[in-house]
Amino acid sequence: TGSTTLQCTLESLRQELDLDGIVYIGRPECHGMEIAVKVKQEFKLFSMALVDGFDCQKQLIEMEEKQKMEETRAEEQALPSCWNGFLERLKEYQESSTNVIFSDEAMSNRVARTWQYRPDLPYPWATLKATLERIGWDVRILIVHRPLHDYLPSVYIEQYKEGPSKHRLRKWFGGGD
């Protein structure tokens, strides 16, 4: 997911999701909610593996290229050690039959290769998918698309907010409604 509304709703339902065998790992920034340190640490672990770990992802891409050149199967290749903590945590969830929801809007920036997320480095989808399926995960991806007329006010608010509270957009740039 990539919508703050969805993320904060999932965060507010964390206990109910846990009871249903679902763990939510999302950006820990919901207004007025106390987010546990353990939750923040787990988000960082997943984010480094899936979003911000550029060096790790580069190693995965090099691994993909090597597999193609040598025509080896993915299970014959050792994964970079930078994925160890992430995969160990996934294994724990799998052993307890827990489903995982990971959410970070930075993921869309990474996939779209925006300037702050290494546009020169493609995203290693094939290796990610093959690795997770090889260890028994059924991967589902949900992409949230916001209509442009809904997205622009949100971008404006994010760009021009002041301090810890946001100024709500009541009028458009030129002062009109």
Salt bridges, closest charged atoms under 4 A:
GLU11 OE1 - ARG14 NH2 2.63
GLU29 OE2 - ARG27 NH1 3.56
GLU42 OE2 - ARG89 NE 2.40
GLU75 OE2 - ARG73 NE 2.51
GLU92 OE1 - ARG89 NH1 2.40
ASP104 OD1 - ARG27 NH2 2.65
GLU105 OE2 - ARG27 NE 3.35
ASP120 OD1 - ARG118 NE 3.17
GLU133 OE2 - LYS129 NZ 2.72
ASP138 OD2 - ARG140 NH2 2.87
ASP150 OD2 - ARG146 NE 3.24
GLU158 OE1 - LYS161 NZ 3.28
GLU158 OE2 - LYS166 NZ 2.71
GLU162 OE1 - HIS167 NE2 3.48
